[in-house]
Amino acid sequence: MYKLKDHPEFLIYQKFIVSHKNYTTLPNKHNNLGKITWVRTEKASPKRAKWWDEKVIFFKVNSRSDVARLIHPKELKGLKPCSVCGKKLSIFYLYPNKMLLKKINLKSNEKFKSYDKTIFQIIDSLVKENNDNFKFIASIFKIISSTKNIDELKNHIKTKFVLPCKKGLLGPGVMSNAPDRLDGFHTYNGCCRETKDTGRHKSNMSKYTRDRRAFEYWSEGDFVLANSMMGQFRVYNLPFFCPENGCNRKSKPSADHVGPISLGFTHRVNFKAICSTCNSKKNNRMTYSDVINLINDEKKNLNVISWHSKYLWNKLKNKVKNNEDSKNLSKLMRKNMHFVLSTFSLINNWNNGNSFLKTFLNVNFANNKYSIYNFSPKNLNKIEYLSDIFDLQKKILEQPDTIFILKQFSDAMTKEKSKEDYLRVSFECLKEYSAKNNRKYGIICSNEQKKKLFKLKKLILTNQFDDSKDLLKSVFELNASFLEMEFK
């Protein structure tokens, strides 16, 4: 259930949806207190997920997203209010993407902004300004020359792009999110997505080369370097066949963290290239081969695990003998990560707690800048670092199967902004962490841990940060010992 901080328009919308006939048979709409359970993950409510999947079969459509749009009450005319600002946007593909909007704004005196107007409203404004803009829009959407007026132009776009929800030039005002949200759509609309969707802040939305999870999970590692490598995956367009479990799907490669950040592993450049489908299926679960690869990387003196999670990793990594053990390890690492973040959240509320926690964040990585040459998803096991660009060309010719990384330095404005973002997002996530829905594990402390935390609070209050670090590490080590006993 969303709190009253949500926009009044969204609260009205919730009540309307819950009482509408189209959702009569949807399970778990209310909790035991009679309050609306708008958010229910597939894992938390398999009955809801089953309901959506049965609708996919009943309506003979391709996905839950299709169902969400199909059953959305006709009375609302495809509009959904944003939970943050209340702005009503369409659930259909009616809004130009940023690249298309940029092209349009070069032709228009009116500078359109994202989600302010639909493509049809924009067409009306453009053609009203200049009749030549008719041909401009027609060429963008590859419309045949026999189309002679605005109505035919709009009908073509509606038939070929809007109704089939064709991705590319246009997008919806709100992304689908079935079965996690009761109506099948994100609570916030595109207007507020950059600030509310994890991993999709402004910098991410434009190029997605910053993995916000590294900040969210207080991960160690050179985040600038790792993000630069992720950017290479994004722009790679050559044929790639996924090697994961015999998948062999021809697809764009995605960067798989062999050790998931959400389990306490570092954000590092040593990715594995697999297709996005396989990456999504893995989620935050490790396979046995992942564990072996991480252990082998450690033997090469590579740091694979963040300081706060190394205690459990070191206790269990050599006990893993198969995929089932790896699955169990993943589960325990996730429980450990929850304990870590819950403890950080607690410390952040203490006097001097914020200052103490800042000592664990290495903002100096933001001083760095990297240029990556000769990238290929097939060569991720062969990376060489350079300090001099002049011998680059020769090296590329001599070592065509090697990725070369040239380290540089960011300009003052860029690095200060990056440091700012790093600190802001890290602490924002701590504040949000305890408020997130569907947390399976609460922070449970033994009497010994409670005593240590009580002493820790006193040490931090008096700025004894070195002693505080040692004590906090002992708290995490003790938690690792408890979780070790759960390993089967």
C-alpha positions as CSV (number, residue, x, y, z in Angstrom):
1,M,0.0,0.0,0.0
2,Y,1.4,3.4,-0.9
3,K,1.4,6.1,1.8
4,L,-0.4,9.4,1.7
5,K,2.6,11.1,0.3
6,D,1.4,9.9,-3.1
7,H,-0.4,12.4,-5.2
8,P,-4.2,12.7,-4.5
9,E,-5.0,12.0,-8.2
10,F,-3.1,8.7,-7.9
11,L,-4.9,7.7,-4.7
12,I,-8.3,8.3,-6.5
13,Y,-7.0,6.3,-9.4
14,Q,-6.1,3.4,-7.1
15,K,-9.6,3.2,-5.6
16,F,-11.2,3.3,-9.1
17,I,-9.0,0.5,-10.5
18,V,-9.5,-1.7,-7.4
19,S,-13.3,-1.4,-7.6
20,H,-13.5,-1.8,-11.4
21,K,-15.1,-4.9,-12.9
22,N,-12.0,-5.6,-15.1
23,Y,-10.0,-6.5,-11.9
24,T,-12.8,-8.3,-10.0
25,T,-11.0,-11.6,-9.9
26,L,-7.5,-10.3,-9.4
27,P,-6.2,-11.9,-6.1
28,N,-4.7,-10.2,-3.1
29,K,-6.1,-6.7,-3.8
30,H,-6.4,-6.0,-0.1
31,N,-4.4,-7.0,3.0
32,N,-5.9,-8.3,6.3
33,L,-6.6,-4.7,7.4
34,G,-8.6,-4.0,4.2
35,K,-6.0,-1.7,2.8
36,I,-5.1,-1.8,-0.9
37,T,-2.0,-3.9,-1.7
38,W,-0.9,-2.0,-4.8
39,V,2.6,-3.5,-4.8
40,R,3.0,-7.3,-4.7
41,T,6.0,-8.9,-6.4
42,E,5.6,-12.2,-8.3
43,K,7.5,-14.0,-5.6
44,A,5.3,-12.6,-2.8
45,S,2.1,-13.2,-4.7
46,P,2.3,-16.1,-7.2
47,K,-1.5,-16.1,-7.4
48,R,-1.4,-12.6,-9.0
49,A,1.3,-13.7,-11.5
50,K,-0.9,-16.7,-12.4
51,W,-3.9,-14.4,-12.9
52,W,-1.9,-12.3,-15.4
53,D,-0.6,-15.3,-17.2
54,E,-4.1,-16.8,-17.5
55,K,-5.3,-13.5,-19.0
56,V,-2.4,-13.7,-21.6
57,I,-3.8,-17.0,-22.7
58,F,-7.5,-15.9,-22.6
59,F,-7.0,-12.8,-24.7
60,K,-4.5,-14.6,-27.0
61,V,-1.9,-11.8,-26.7
62,N,1.9,-12.0,-26.3
63,S,2.6,-10.6,-22.8
64,R,1.3,-9.3,-19.5
65,S,2.0,-5.8,-20.8
66,D,-0.5,-6.4,-23.6
67,V,-3.1,-7.5,-21.1
68,A,-2.5,-4.5,-18.9
69,R,-3.2,-2.2,-21.8
70,L,-6.2,-4.3,-22.9
71,I,-8.0,-4.4,-19.6
72,H,-7.2,-0.8,-18.6
73,P,-10.7,0.8,-18.1
74,K,-12.0,2.5,-21.3
75,E,-13.4,5.3,-19.1
76,L,-9.9,6.5,-18.4
77,K,-9.1,6.8,-22.1
78,G,-5.7,5.2,-21.7
79,L,-4.5,7.8,-19.1
80,K,-2.9,7.1,-15.8
81,P,-1.9,9.7,-13.2
82,C,1.7,9.8,-11.9
83,S,2.0,8.8,-8.2
84,V,4.6,11.6,-7.7
85,C,3.3,14.6,-9.5
86,G,-0.2,13.6,-10.6
87,K,0.4,14.3,-14.3
88,K,-1.8,12.0,-16.5
89,L,0.0,10.3,-19.3
90,S,-1.0,7.7,-21.8
91,I,-0.2,4.0,-21.4
92,F,0.1,3.8,-25.2
93,Y,3.1,4.5,-27.4
94,L,2.3,8.2,-28.1
95,Y,5.4,10.1,-27.0
96,P,8.5,10.7,-29.1
97,N,11.8,9.4,-27.7
98,K,14.6,11.9,-27.0
99,M,16.3,11.4,-30.3
100,L,13.1,12.0,-32.3
101,L,12.3,15.0,-30.1
102,K,15.7,16.4,-30.8
103,K,15.1,16.2,-34.6
104,I,11.6,17.7,-34.2
105,N,12.9,20.6,-32.2
106,L,15.4,21.5,-34.9
107,K,12.4,22.1,-37.2
108,S,10.1,23.8,-34.7
109,N,10.0,27.3,-33.1
110,E,8.3,25.6,-30.2
111,K,10.8,23.6,-28.2
112,F,8.9,20.5,-27.1
113,K,9.8,18.7,-23.9
114,S,9.5,15.0,-23.1
115,Y,6.0,13.9,-22.3
116,D,4.5,17.3,-22.7
117,K,2.6,16.5,-25.9
118,T,1.8,13.3,-27.9
119,I,3.1,12.8,-31.4
120,F,-0.3,13.8,-32.8
121,Q,-0.4,17.1,-30.9
122,I,3.2,17.8,-32.0
123,I,2.2,17.1,-35.7
124,D,-0.6,19.6,-35.4
125,S,1.8,22.3,-34.1
126,L,4.5,21.5,-36.7
127,V,2.2,21.6,-39.7
128,K,0.5,24.7,-38.5
129,E,3.9,26.4,-38.3
130,N,5.1,25.2,-41.8
131,N,3.4,22.9,-44.4
132,D,6.8,21.6,-45.3
133,N,6.9,19.9,-41.9
134,F,4.3,17.4,-43.2
135,K,6.9,15.9,-45.5
136,F,9.5,15.9,-42.7
137,I,7.3,13.8,-40.4
138,A,6.2,11.5,-43.3
139,S,9.9,10.8,-44.0
140,I,10.7,10.0,-40.4
141,F,7.9,7.4,-40.2
142,K,8.6,6.2,-43.7
143,I,5.1,7.0,-44.9
144,I,4.2,6.4,-48.6
145,S,4.0,9.5,-50.8
146,S,0.2,8.9,-51.5
147,T,-0.5,10.2,-48.0
148,K,-1.8,13.7,-48.6
149,N,-3.3,15.1,-45.4
150,I,-2.8,15.2,-41.7
151,D,-5.6,12.7,-40.9
152,E,-4.0,10.1,-43.2
153,L,-0.6,10.8,-41.7
154,K,-1.9,10.3,-38.1
155,N,-3.9,7.2,-39.1
156,H,-0.8,5.6,-40.6
157,I,1.2,6.4,-37.4
158,K,-1.6,5.1,-35.2
159,T,-1.9,1.9,-37.2
160,K,1.7,1.1,-37.7
161,F,3.3,2.5,-34.5
162,V,0.9,3.3,-31.7
163,L,-1.6,0.4,-31.7
164,P,1.0,-2.4,-32.2
165,C,3.2,-0.6,-29.5
166,K,6.2,-0.6,-31.9
167,K,9.3,0.3,-30.0
168,G,11.8,2.8,-31.4
169,L,10.5,6.2,-32.4
170,L,7.7,6.3,-29.9
171,G,7.2,5.2,-26.3
172,P,4.5,5.1,-23.6
173,G,4.0,7.7,-20.9
174,V,4.1,4.9,-18.3
175,M,6.0,1.6,-18.6
176,S,4.2,-1.7,-17.9
177,N,5.0,-3.5,-14.6
178,A,2.8,-6.5,-14.4
179,P,2.3,-8.4,-12.1
180,D,4.3,-6.2,-9.5
181,R,1.8,-3.4,-9.7
182,L,-2.0,-4.0,-9.4
183,D,-2.9,-2.3,-12.6
184,G,0.2,-3.6,-14.5
185,F,2.0,-0.2,-14.8
186,H,4.7,1.6,-12.9
187,T,3.3,3.9,-10.2
188,Y,5.4,6.9,-11.5
189,N,5.0,8.0,-15.1
190,G,7.7,9.0,-17.6
191,C,7.6,12.6,-16.3
192,C,9.2,11.5,-13.0
193,R,10.9,8.3,-14.1
194,E,14.4,9.8,-14.2
195,T,14.3,10.6,-10.5
196,K,12.3,7.6,-9.2
197,D,13.3,4.6,-11.2
198,T,16.4,2.9,-9.8
199,G,19.2,3.0,-12.3
200,R,17.5,5.5,-14.5
201,H,18.5,8.9,-13.3
202,K,19.2,11.5,-15.9
203,S,22.7,10.3,-16.7
204,N,21.5,6.7,-16.9
205,M,18.5,7.6,-19.1
206,S,20.7,9.3,-21.7
207,K,23.5,6.7,-22.1
208,Y,23.1,4.0,-19.4
209,T,26.8,3.8,-18.6
210,R,26.3,4.3,-14.8
211,D,25.2,1.4,-12.8
212,R,23.4,3.0,-9.9
213,R,23.3,-0.3,-8.0
214,A,27.0,0.1,-7.3
215,F,26.1,3.1,-5.1
216,E,22.9,1.5,-3.8
217,Y,24.8,-1.5,-2.4
218,W,27.9,0.5,-1.3
219,S,30.0,-1.6,-3.7
220,E,33.8,-1.3,-3.8
221,G,35.6,-1.0,-7.1
222,D,36.5,1.7,-9.7
223,F,32.9,2.6,-10.7
224,V,34.1,5.0,-13.4
225,L,36.1,2.2,-15.1
226,A,33.3,-0.4,-14.8
227,N,30.7,2.0,-16.1
228,S,32.9,2.9,-19.0
229,M,33.1,-0.8,-19.9
230,M,29.3,-1.0,-19.6
231,G,29.1,1.8,-22.1
232,Q,31.0,-0.2,-24.6
233,F,28.4,-3.0,-24.3
234,R,25.7,-0.4,-25.1
235,V,27.2,0.8,-28.3
236,Y,28.4,-2.6,-29.6
237,N,26.4,-3.5,-32.7
238,L,28.2,-6.5,-34.3
239,P,26.7,-10.0,-34.4
240,F,26.9,-11.7,-31.0
241,F,25.8,-15.3,-30.1
242,C,25.1,-15.8,-26.4
243,P,27.4,-18.5,-24.9
244,E,25.3,-19.0,-21.7
245,N,24.2,-22.6,-21.2
246,G,24.0,-23.3,-24.9
247,C,21.7,-20.4,-25.5
248,N,23.4,-19.3,-28.8
249,R,20.8,-16.6,-29.2
250,K,21.8,-13.9,-31.7
251,S,21.4,-10.7,-29.7
252,K,23.0,-7.6,-28.4
253,P,25.5,-8.5,-25.6
254,S,24.8,-7.3,-22.1
255,A,27.3,-7.0,-19.2
256,D,26.8,-9.7,-16.6
257,H,28.4,-9.1,-13.2
258,V,29.8,-12.6,-12.5
259,G,29.5,-11.7,-8.8
260,P,26.3,-9.7,-8.5
261,I,26.6,-6.2,-6.8
262,S,23.4,-7.0,-4.9
263,L,25.1,-9.8,-3.2
264,G,28.0,-7.7,-2.0
265,F,30.4,-8.2,-4.8
266,T,32.5,-5.4,-6.4
267,H,31.6,-3.3,-9.4
268,R,34.5,-4.2,-11.6
269,V,35.5,-4.4,-15.2
270,N,35.6,-8.2,-15.4
271,F,32.2,-8.8,-16.9
272,K,30.9,-11.8,-18.8
273,A,29.1,-11.1,-22.0
274,I,25.7,-12.8,-22.4
275,C,22.4,-11.9,-23.9
276,S,19.9,-9.7,-21.9
277,T,17.4,-12.5,-21.6
278,C,19.9,-14.9,-19.9
279,N,21.2,-12.0,-17.8
280,S,17.6,-11.3,-16.6
281,K,17.0,-15.0,-15.8
282,K,20.2,-15.1,-13.7
283,N,19.0,-12.1,-11.7
284,N,21.1,-12.1,-8.5
285,R,21.8,-15.9,-8.4
286,M,25.2,-17.3,-9.0
287,T,26.0,-20.6,-10.8
288,Y,28.8,-22.9,-9.7
289,S,30.9,-21.7,-12.6
290,D,30.5,-18.1,-11.4
291,V,31.8,-19.1,-8.0
292,I,34.8,-20.9,-9.6
293,N,35.5,-17.8,-11.8
294,L,35.4,-15.5,-8.8
295,I,37.8,-17.7,-6.8
296,N,40.2,-17.9,-9.8
297,D,40.1,-14.1,-10.1
298,E,41.0,-13.8,-6.5
299,K,44.1,-15.9,-7.2
300,K,45.1,-13.3,-9.7
301,N,44.9,-10.7,-6.9
302,L,41.7,-9.2,-8.2
303,N,39.3,-7.8,-5.6
304,V,35.9,-9.5,-6.2
305,I,34.1,-8.9,-2.9
306,S,33.4,-5.6,-1.1
307,W,34.8,-5.3,2.4
308,H,31.4,-5.5,4.2
309,S,30.5,-8.9,2.6
310,K,33.9,-10.6,2.5
311,Y,33.5,-12.3,5.8
312,L,30.6,-14.6,4.6
313,W,32.2,-15.1,1.2
314,N,35.5,-16.2,2.7
315,K,33.7,-18.7,5.0
316,L,31.6,-20.3,2.3
317,K,33.3,-20.0,-1.1
318,N,35.3,-23.2,-0.7
319,K,32.3,-25.2,0.5
320,V,30.4,-24.7,-2.8
321,K,30.6,-27.9,-4.9
322,N,27.6,-27.6,-7.3
323,N,24.9,-25.3,-8.6
324,E,22.6,-26.1,-5.7
325,D,25.3,-24.9,-3.2
326,S,25.8,-21.8,-5.4
327,K,22.1,-21.0,-5.2
328,N,22.2,-21.4,-1.4
329,L,25.3,-19.2,-1.2
330,S,23.5,-16.5,-3.3
331,K,20.5,-16.6,-0.8
332,L,22.8,-16.2,2.2
333,M,24.9,-13.4,0.5
334,R,21.6,-11.6,-0.1
335,K,20.6,-12.0,3.6
336,N,24.0,-10.7,4.6
337,M,23.7,-7.7,2.2
338,H,20.3,-6.9,3.8
339,F,21.9,-6.9,7.3
340,V,24.7,-4.7,6.0
341,L,22.4,-2.1,4.5
342,S,20.1,-2.2,7.5
343,T,23.0,-1.5,9.8
344,F,24.3,1.3,7.6
345,S,20.7,2.8,7.6
346,L,20.7,2.6,11.4
347,I,24.2,4.3,11.7
348,N,23.2,7.0,9.3
349,N,20.5,8.2,11.8
350,W,23.1,8.5,14.6
351,N,25.0,11.7,15.4
352,N,28.2,11.7,13.3
353,G,26.9,8.6,11.6
354,N,26.8,10.2,8.1
355,S,30.4,11.4,8.5
356,F,31.6,8.0,9.6
357,L,29.9,6.2,6.7
358,K,31.5,8.6,4.2
359,T,34.9,7.1,5.1
360,F,33.9,3.9,3.3
361,L,33.1,5.7,0.0
362,N,36.1,6.2,-2.3
363,V,35.1,9.4,-4.1
364,N,38.5,9.7,-5.7
365,F,37.6,7.3,-8.4
366,A,35.6,10.2,-9.9
367,N,38.9,11.9,-10.7
368,N,39.6,9.2,-13.4
369,K,38.4,9.0,-16.9
370,Y,38.9,6.1,-19.3
371,S,39.0,5.5,-23.0
372,I,38.5,2.0,-24.2
373,Y,39.8,0.7,-27.5
374,N,39.4,-2.5,-29.5
375,F,36.4,-3.6,-27.4
376,S,34.8,-6.9,-28.2
377,P,32.6,-9.1,-25.9
378,K,34.7,-12.0,-26.9
379,N,37.9,-10.5,-25.5
380,L,36.9,-9.7,-22.0
381,N,39.5,-12.0,-20.6
382,K,42.3,-10.0,-22.3
383,I,42.5,-6.5,-21.0
384,E,45.6,-4.3,-21.0
385,Y,46.0,-0.9,-19.4
386,L,47.9,2.0,-21.1
387,S,49.2,5.3,-19.8
388,D,50.5,6.5,-23.2
389,I,48.2,6.9,-26.2
390,F,51.1,7.0,-28.7
391,D,51.9,3.3,-28.7
392,L,48.1,2.4,-29.0
393,Q,47.9,1.9,-32.7
394,K,50.9,-0.3,-32.8
395,K,49.6,-2.4,-30.0
396,I,46.2,-2.8,-31.6
397,L,47.8,-4.2,-34.7
398,E,50.0,-6.5,-32.7
399,Q,47.3,-7.7,-30.3
400,P,44.0,-7.6,-32.2
401,D,42.3,-9.8,-29.6
402,T,43.1,-7.5,-26.7
403,I,41.0,-4.7,-25.2
404,F,43.1,-1.6,-24.3
405,I,42.1,0.8,-21.6
406,L,43.7,4.3,-21.5
407,K,43.5,6.1,-18.1
408,Q,43.0,9.8,-18.2
409,F,41.8,12.5,-15.8
410,S,38.3,14.1,-15.7
411,D,37.9,17.9,-15.9
412,A,37.2,19.6,-12.6
413,M,33.5,20.1,-13.3
414,T,32.8,16.5,-14.3
415,K,34.6,14.9,-11.4
416,E,33.0,17.2,-8.8
417,K,29.5,16.4,-10.3
418,S,30.4,12.7,-10.2
419,K,31.5,12.8,-6.6
420,E,28.3,14.7,-5.7
421,D,26.2,12.1,-7.4
422,Y,28.1,9.2,-5.8
423,L,27.6,10.6,-2.3
424,R,24.0,11.7,-2.9
425,V,22.7,8.4,-4.3
426,S,24.6,6.3,-1.7
427,F,22.9,8.1,1.2
428,E,19.5,8.4,-0.6
429,C,19.5,4.7,-0.9
430,L,20.1,4.2,2.8
431,K,17.1,6.5,3.6
432,E,14.9,4.6,1.2
433,Y,16.1,1.1,2.1
434,S,14.0,0.6,5.2
435,A,10.9,2.0,3.5
436,K,11.0,-0.4,0.6
437,N,8.2,-3.0,0.2
438,N,8.4,-6.7,0.5
439,R,11.6,-7.1,2.6
440,K,11.8,-10.7,3.5
441,Y,14.3,-10.5,6.2
442,G,14.3,-8.0,9.1
443,I,17.5,-6.9,10.8
444,I,18.0,-9.5,13.6
445,C,20.8,-8.9,16.1
446,S,22.1,-11.2,18.8
447,N,22.7,-9.8,22.3
448,E,26.4,-9.7,21.5
449,Q,25.8,-7.7,18.3
450,K,23.4,-5.3,20.2
451,K,26.2,-4.6,22.7
452,K,28.7,-4.0,20.0
453,L,26.3,-1.6,18.2
454,F,25.6,0.3,21.4
455,K,29.4,0.7,21.9
456,L,29.8,1.6,18.3
457,K,27.3,4.5,18.6
458,K,29.3,5.9,21.5
459,L,32.6,5.7,19.5
460,I,31.1,7.4,16.5
461,L,29.6,10.1,18.6
462,T,33.1,11.0,19.9
463,N,34.7,10.8,16.4
464,Q,36.7,7.7,17.2
465,F,36.3,6.4,13.6
466,D,39.3,4.0,13.5
467,D,38.1,2.1,16.5
468,S,34.5,2.3,15.1
469,K,35.6,0.6,11.9
470,D,37.2,-2.3,13.7
471,L,34.0,-2.7,15.8
472,L,31.7,-2.5,12.8
473,K,33.8,-5.2,11.0
474,S,33.4,-7.4,14.0
475,V,29.6,-7.0,13.9
476,F,29.6,-8.1,10.2
477,E,32.0,-11.0,10.9
478,L,29.7,-12.2,13.7
479,N,26.7,-12.0,11.4
480,A,28.7,-14.1,8.8
481,S,29.2,-16.7,11.4
482,F,25.5,-17.0,12.1
483,L,24.7,-17.3,8.4
484,E,27.5,-19.8,7.9
485,M,25.5,-22.2,10.1
486,E,22.5,-22.0,7.6
487,F,24.6,-23.2,4.7
488,K,23.7,-26.8,3.8
